[in-house]
Structure formats: structure tokens, C-alpha cells
Amino acid sequence: MKRAGLMAAGTAAVVAMAAGIVMLAPDAAVAQAKKEAPLELKGDASARPWKRYSGWPSRDYSKYNTLGHLATAPAPKEARKIAGLPEGDAAKGAKLVADRTRGGSCLACHVMGQAGNADQPGNVAPDLSEIGNAGREDEWLFNYVYDARVYNPETVMPPWGSHELFTDAEIMDIVAFLKTLKKPAVFKVEVDNPEKRPAPVEKRDNLDSIENPAMWTIDTAQELWKKEGATGKSCQSCHANAATEFKTWAASMPKWEPRLDKVLGVEEFITRHAKATTGADLLMETDANRAMSVYLHNLANGAAINVDTTSAASKAAIERGAELAKRKIGQLNMACTDCHDKVANHWIRGQWLGEPKGQYDHFPTWRTSLQTVWDIRQRFQWCSVNIRGDELPPDAKEYGDLELYLAAQNEGLKLSVPGIRH
């Protein structure tokens, strides 16, 4: 019985080794099981120079923080005086607070009286419908719009003036409009009221190819799995029984990879492992890479997310990821934790801001609004661009740390990939 048990353990170790998974096994099988999956360690795993996607804003925000470097000027230490500024125009201010070209508009976060029933206002910030009754001085109102950090260093409100989204004269127009707000908002329909708008519940079957076109990418991936690369080998050459070998693998990713000195996610693993074995070029955020990622995650559907959170290197990466999640970036000066911690479970215009848990187990996911598949790194990139910041290449170390931090927060949730989201 003992000999049979050792043989079974050795067989399991070989399967784990082929899948790139490290698992414990007795005696000589331990060394075999710990053999590292081949990786191309040189070069980048995504296109260089990195170029922002077509259709994404092309503005340069290099003067503001990114997850990769600090550039934003410090917050003002004292309020500005407004003597000499022009008198504001309330009618102009009413238009400015609803101007989506200025970082999404004030209505994205505030209900604002007569403007409150337009554009499905959000409720991540106070209802300002009666701010005109509060007796606030013009200078206080001006400075709160110009840069609220002078009053509240931890605010989630963008520094509209100091980050040049509104001019001094425009802020005075907004001040004039705020002073006219003296009655509660009246909503045409209940759904316009963010306090009564029901939180969204995803009821579509994300694993039904009729509901979710991302399921079609699995067919593509299965063809790629059998396709020989420059070395004359295919994925199937080493992994003939993918359904068994990768039954839980994706649920253990991302992980710290000492050979690269960074956290390695599924998509970058695909790029580097394919290059080292079959010779195939499957760069991150290409259709082929996304298809393979969907496939490998799909094979692990139902497995609980179980990433390494105990080793020294992983703990350090998670700590770095936690700090990055708190970093204010972009012209809007917002952090991951602003939306998904401080004001989680609220509306920003018509979009629901969820907690970190539940934001990872369905990636890669189908974006119905864009008719395409996004992996988690592209989601990180878009969050940066959406708050008017410069994104990083998908294989950036910072994204690896952030991904491991997020995966750790989703520990225990079961994979259900591909997801389906608006």
C-alpha cells in the first residue's frame, strides 16, 4: 500500500508540474513537483511602446500621479481669497454642473435640486438640493469646489480648480448656482432618485453562449491549444488532458514569480510560457491571449479563489497592492479605495460602485457595452483613464501587486468565467 501511495503521489506531481503548479508530495516526488514551469524571462509580455487603445481618450495626464510614479502637485495648505473675482452667473453654473466633459459632471455624485432629476444623479456625496439655505459664504463654497482638500484632506471630491478642470470664473458661476438651491429635488420617476434606485442584480446566465458571446472564445482557445508553434509543439503536446490538469490552477493565480521578481497573472503566464514552450507569440491583451485566459479560467470554474497570502514575497506584494489601491491618481485625484471602499454600495450617476469582494471572480469578462472581452489588467487600465490618468502597460509590476491584493480580498469566492457585465 505504501509503494502504491508513493506512485500515485508521483503521478500527481508530474501532472502538477506540467500545469505549472507546485504541490507537496512525499520523498523524491517533491523535487519533481516543484520543477518550475518554463517561462520566457526576457523582454516584455505586452506591446511596446505601449499605446492606448483606439477609442480611448488620448489626452496626456503625465503631470498627475499614476500607479507607477508620483507627479501630482501637493494640496493647497490654505483657502484662497476670492476678492477681485467676477460675480458668478447662476444660469451658466447650472450648465457647468451637468457638463460631462468636465470629469463626469457634479451630478455624477450629487443630487442638485432642480438639476437633480436629470442624468440619473449619483449619491456618493451629499445632496446639495438645499445648500442655498446653509448660509455658506461665497469664499467657502468657492474653495470647496476649487480644492476641497483644504478643508478635508481625505475627501473623494476632485480638486476641480487646482487641477484645471474649471477656471476661477467658472467656479464662481457654480457658486452662484449653488446659492439658488433651496428646495428638495423632485424626480420625474422613482429610478432617477439614487436613494430609491435598486442596486443592480446580474440575472443573465454568463455561461450560456446565447447570453454571453465570450463563451465563443473557448472554441478559439481549444483550436489554439492544438496548434503547433515555431518549436513544433502545441499546448496539447504537454497537456493532453487540460480539463483535469487545470481544474483548479487559475484559482491559485496570480502568484509571486521570483524569476521575474514580480507577481505573475494568468495572462502574462500565457505569454511567457507559450513563448518558452511552443514558441507562439501570445502577447497580453491580444484576442488570442484573452481567449486562452478565458479558457483556463473556465476550466477552473467552481474552484474557490485560493492565492498565496502567507509567503513573505506574497505578503509584501499584497501590502504594496494595498498601498497602490489608496494612491490618488489622475486629474480627478481618485483612488481605488475612494470608489470601492469609502463610497462603495452607492451610485455614481447610473453606475453602481461595488465592494472589492465580487470584483474579481468573473474576470475575464464580456463587456456588453463594448462587445468585447476584458481581462482584469484592462479593467485596471480603464479605471486610470476614466479618472483622467495615464495607464501602465498590462504587464507592469504595479498591476501585478494590485491584482494579488484584489484576489486576496476575493479569497473563497468561486470562479465563474467568462463573466458578463455592462
N, C-alpha and C positions, 0 to 999 in steps of 0.2 A: 504493500500500500504506500509506503514512504517513497519508494522508487517511482511509482506511478504518479504520485503527487508532484514530485520534482519535475518529471517530464511534462506534466500539464502546465506547471508554472513556467517552465522554459518556453513552451509553445506560446503561452500568453505573452511572455516577454518579447518574443520575436514579433508578434502581431503589433504590440505596443510600440516597439522600436520602428517598425515600418510606418506607423502612423505619426511618428514624431512625438509620442507620448512617453513620459518617464513614469514607470510604476515599479513598486517594490516586488522583488521575487527572491526566493532563497538561493543561497550559495552562488554558483557560477552564473546563474541566470540573471543575477543583479547587474553584473557588469555589462551583459549583453543588452538588458533592458534599458540601461542608461546611455546607450550609444546615441549620440546626438543626430538628429535629422540633418541631412546635408542642406546647407544654405549657401547661396552666393553672398559673400560678405562684403564684396567690393561694389562701389557705385551706389546710385540712388534707386529706390524702388518705385519712383514715380517720375513723370516727365520733368525735364529740366531744360531751360529755365522754367520755373513754374509759371503758368499763365492762367489767369482767371477764366472761368467758363464763359463761353459766349452766352449772352443773355443776362449775365450778372452785371451789376454796376461796375463801371471801370474807373471810378474815382480813386485818387491816391490819398490814403489816410496815414501816410508814413510819420506824420507829426504826432500821432497818438499811439498809445500802448497797443501791443499785440500780445499774444501768449508767448512770443519769442523774445521780445525786447521791450524795455520801458522808454517811452518818449513823451508822454503827456506832461504838460506843464503842471506845476503844483496848484492846488486850490487856493483861491484868494484868502487872505487872513482877516480881512475886514470888509464890511459892506461899502459899496460905492455911494457917493453923493450924486444926486440927480439934478442939482441946480444947473440951469442952463440947457437942459434937455428940452426938446419941444413938447408941447401939450399933446397927449395922445388922442387918437381918433378911434372911438369905440367901434364904429362900423368896420374899419379896417382890421381892428383887433379880432372881431367876430370871424372874419375870413381867415386870419392867420392861425387861430387856434384849431381850425379844421383843415389846414393845409398839409396834406400827406407828404408833400415833397420836402418838408422840414423835419425829417426824422420820424415821420409817422403820425404827427399831429398830437395836440394836447388831449384830444378826445380819445386817443388810444388808451389813456389811463384814467382820465377824469370825466365824470358827468358834469356838464356845464350849463344848467338851466335851459334857456331857450335853444341852445345849441346841443343840448343833451339828448334829444331824440333823433339826432342824425348820426349816421355812420356807425351804429351799434357801439356806443362808447364803452370803455372798459371801467373796471373798478379796482385796479391795483393801487390807486391813490385816492385821496379824499374827494368826496362830492363837493364841487365848488359852486353849486347852483345858488347858494345864498351867501357867497363870500363877500358880496357888496354890503351886507349887513354887519360884517365883523368889525368894522371900524379900523381896518388896517390902513396905515399911511402909505402913500404912493411909493415912498422910498423902500419900504419893507417889501411891498409887492414886486417892485422892480427887481430888487436883489434876489428874491426867491425865484423869479424866472431867470434872471441873468446867471446866477450860480448859487443854487440852494445850499451848497456845501459850506457857505459862510455861516449858515445857521445850524445845519445838520450835516456833519462830516460823513455820516453813514447813509445819506439819502440815496434813493434809487432814481431820483429825478435827474435827467440830463442837464448839464450846465449850458443852457440854451444860448446864453450871451457870450460867455468866456470861450466857448468852443465854436463861436461864429456861425451858429445856426440862425440866429436872429440878430439884427442890428439894434443899437440902443433905441433908435426911433421906433422900430417895430415892437420892441418890448414895451415902450410907453403906450403904443396902441393897444397892446394886450392888457396892460394895466387899466387903461380906460374902459375896456370891455369888461374886465373882471368886476369893476366897481358898479356895473349895471346889473349884475347877477344878484337878484334879491328874492326870487321865488323858486320853489321846488320845481324840478324838471317834470314835464308832463310827457309821457310816452304814448305814441300812437298805438303801439301794440306791445303786449307784455314782454316779448322776446327782446325788445330794444332795451329793456331795463336790466342791467347786468346783475342786479341783486335778485332778480327773479328768473333770469335766463338759466335753464337747466344745464348742468355740466354734461359734456358730450359722452356718449356711450357707444363704443365701436361694436356694432352688431353684425357686420359683414363677416363671412367666413373667409379668412385670409388664406386658407389652404385650398380653396376652390378656384380652379383656374378660370372659371367663368367670372367670378368676382374679382380675382386678383391676377392680372397678367404677369406679375413677377414669377408666378409658378412656371411660366413657359421657359424661363431661363434655365430651369433644371434640365430640360431636354438639351439645351445648348451645352450645358456643363457636362452632361453624360457623353456627348459626342467629343468634347474636348478631352475628356478623361481617357478616351480610347485613341486619341490622335497622337501619332509619333512625332517627337520633336527632332531637333538637329542631331541629338545623340542616338537616334534610332529607337528610343524608348518612349513609352507613354506612362501616364499615371497608373494605368491598369497593369503595366509590367511589374510593378511592385505591390500594388494594392488591388488585387483581383476581386476582393470581397469588401468593397467600400462600405456597404451598409453595416457590416459587423465591425470593421476596423475603426470607423469614425462615428460610432454610435453615441459617444459622449464627448469626443475630442473638442468640438467647438465650444462646448460649455465650460471648458477649462481655460479658454483663451479670453483675453490676451495674457501673456506671461513675460516675465523678465528674461531677456536673452543676453547672457554675458558676452557672447561672441560679438554682438553688435553694440553692447553697452547701452541698451535701451529696452523698453517694452515692445514686444512684437505682437501685433494683432493678426487675425486670420488673413486679412487682405495682403499685408506685407509678407506674411509667411508664404502665401501662394506665389507671389512674385519671386521671392528668393529661393524657395525650394524647387519650383519648376525650372528656374534657370540652372540650378546646380544639378538637376537630375535629367530632365528631358531636353534642356536647352531652350525651352519655349520662353518667349517674351510676353509675360502677362502683367504688364505694369499696373500699378494701383489705379483705380478709378477709370479703367477701361471696361468696355462691355464684357469682355472675356473674364476679367478678374472678378467683376461683380457676379457674373453667372456662377463661377466656381465658388465664390463665397456663399452665395445663396444655397448652393447645393450642399456644401459641407455643413453649414448651419442647419439646413433642413434635415440632414441625416441624424443630427443630434436633437431634433425636436422632441420635447418631453423631458429632456435631461435638465436637471437643475443647474443653474449657473454656479460654478464652484471653482473660482480662481484662487491662485496662491495669495493669501493675505498674511502669511506668517514668516516667510523667509526675510532675512534682513534687506535684501535688494528690493523685494516686492513692497515691503513696508515703507522703505524710503521713497519708492516711486509713487505709492499711494499718498504719502504725505505731500510730495511735490504736486501731485494732481489736485489735492485738496486746496493747496495754496493758489494754483492756477485758476481753480474754479471761483476763487474770491477776487481775482485780479480784475480791476476795472479796465476795459479796453475800448478802443474806437472813439469816434467823435461823440457818441451818445454816452460814453463813460459808464458802461454797464458790465456786470459780471454774471457768470453762470448762476451764482447763488442769489443774485438780485431777483431773477425771474423764477427760479426753481427752488427757492428756499424762503426768502423774505416775503415774497408776494405769491407764492405757489397757491394753487387752487383758487385763482381769481382769473378774471378776463382781461386781456389786453386787446382792446377792440373786440373783434369776434373770435379771438383765438384763446383757448384755454391753456393756462400755464400749469402743467403737472409737476408733481414732486419728482425728485431724481429716480426714485424707485418706480419702475414701469417705463423708463425712457430708453431701455437697452435691450430687453429680451426679444424684441421683434425686428431687430436690425440684422441684415439689410432689409429695407422696407420699400414698398411701392408707394410713390408719391402720386396720388390721384390727380392733384392739381397740375403736376408737371408731366405725367405719363412716363415716368422713368423710375429706375431703381436707385436708391441712395444707400450707401453704407454709412457707418457711424462717423467715419472721418469726414465725409462730405457734409454731414449734419453739423459737425463742429465748425467746418469752414463757413457754412452759410450763416450760422449764428454770429460769427465775427463780421461777415459782410453786412448782415442785416442791421447791426448796430454801428455801421459805418466804420469798420475797422478793416485792416488788411489781414487776410487769412494766411496760413502757412501751408507748405506742401503737405500732402496727406501722410507722408512717412516721417514728419517732424517728430523729434523726441517728445516735445511738449504734448502732442496729441496722444502719444503712447501713454504717458503718465496720466493724462486726463481720462483716457479710456479705461485704464485699470482702476482708477478711482471710482468711475461710474459703474463699472462691472461689479466692484466690491459692494457698492450700495444696492445693487440688484441681486446680490447673493441669495440663492434659494428659489428665485423665480425660474420657471421652466421656459426654455426656448420655444418660440413659435414663429418660425421664419419660413418664407418671407412675410413680413408684416404688411399692413395696409393702412395708410394714413393720408389725410388730405395734403 
